[in-house]
Amino acid sequence: MSGPVPGAAAPPPEPARRGPRWHLLVTLPVAALLVLFALSNRAPVRLTLWPFNLAVEAPVSLVVLAVAAIAFLAGALLASLTAWRQSRRARRLERETARLAQEIVALRHRLTEIAPAAAPQDRPHPHPAPLPPPGR
């Protein structure tokens, strides 16, 4: 991690975290639905793997839940790989920003050594007044 950038505002404080109670509002109904699904679909089904002589007999609910769990894990893996790549990029950009901020400070210091700062009244106005329209 890098230090604070000179002249930058401090980051806002993190909001206070509430307890995991809200998770129960989602987890308990989903768990109840999964139990009801498993109890309602106990009929056996035979699964065969075609090129091999492999066959397994399992309840329909177990097969469906296993496929859903495998799909969930595959999606979680893809999401975590993407997040990992993004966090790596963010860390690289933070290092680059800190390096550039240090370079700005060094250049400003060098500039004050080379030429003393001009008084504000000696500096040209950054936006000159607009010219009147021609012909008047």
Contacts in CASP RR format, 6 or more apart in sequence:
PFRMAT RR
TARGET T0000
AUTHOR 0000-0000-0000
METHOD contacts of the structure
MODEL  1
MSGPVPGAAAPPPEPARRGPRWHLLVTLPVAALLVLFALSNRAPVRLTLW
PFNLAVEAPVSLVVLAVAAIAFLAGALLASLTAWRQSRRARRLERETARL
AQEIVALRHRLTEIAPAAAPQDRPHPHPAPLPPPGR
1 94 0 8 1.000
2 94 0 8 1.000
2 95 0 8 1.000
2 97 0 8 1.000
2 98 0 8 1.000
3 98 0 8 1.000
4 10 0 8 1.000
5 97 0 8 1.000
5 98 0 8 1.000
5 101 0 8 1.000
6 101 0 8 1.000
6 105 0 8 1.000
34 65 0 8 1.000
37 61 0 8 1.000
37 64 0 8 1.000
37 65 0 8 1.000
38 59 0 8 1.000
38 61 0 8 1.000
38 62 0 8 1.000
38 65 0 8 1.000
39 61 0 8 1.000
40 61 0 8 1.000
41 59 0 8 1.000
41 60 0 8 1.000
41 61 0 8 1.000
41 64 0 8 1.000
42 59 0 8 1.000
42 60 0 8 1.000
42 61 0 8 1.000
43 59 0 8 1.000
43 60 0 8 1.000
44 57 0 8 1.000
44 58 0 8 1.000
44 59 0 8 1.000
44 60 0 8 1.000
45 57 0 8 1.000
45 58 0 8 1.000
45 59 0 8 1.000
45 60 0 8 1.000
45 63 0 8 1.000
46 55 0 8 1.000
46 56 0 8 1.000
46 57 0 8 1.000
47 55 0 8 1.000
47 56 0 8 1.000
47 57 0 8 1.000
47 58 0 8 1.000
47 63 0 8 1.000
48 54 0 8 1.000
48 55 0 8 1.000
48 56 0 8 1.000
49 55 0 8 1.000
END
